[in-house]
Amino acid sequence: MAEKTRIIDIYEKGGTFASVFRRFKGEKKDYNYSDLSLLRQIFSNEKARLLNVIKMKKPASLYSLAKFLGKDFKTVRQDVLLLKKFGFIDLIQEKHGNRITHKPVLTATIVNIIIRI
């Protein structure tokens, strides 16, 4: 069987994720949108907002990121660690006097998802 590539573009637009499903010429098959929920667990609108704040505000620490988002530190830290695990964010350790902070920095601006069936 010949391989076909399905392209799902997921992009951040103003603090939310949007997706574009491309249909191939002459194809009549409908897409199974319930499978998108699996991706949405990683690409939630809250995580899109978090990435957008890092991109636009460039917070100096996780604490300042939590303040920009208006969320508690623990929740923001968990989200950042998840995004770090998947390679979207890196934490740069900085020392200010006796205090060490972790500055969140984007490491990816484009995500390509290839699903092989």
Secondary structure as UniProt FT lines:
FT   STRAND          8..13
FT   TURN            14..15
FT   STRAND          16..21
FT   TURN            25..26
FT   HELIX           33..35
FT   HELIX           36..42
FT   HELIX           45..57
FT   HELIX           62..69
FT   HELIX           73..85
FT   TURN            86..87
FT   STRAND          89..96
FT   TURN            97..98
FT   STRAND          99..106
//
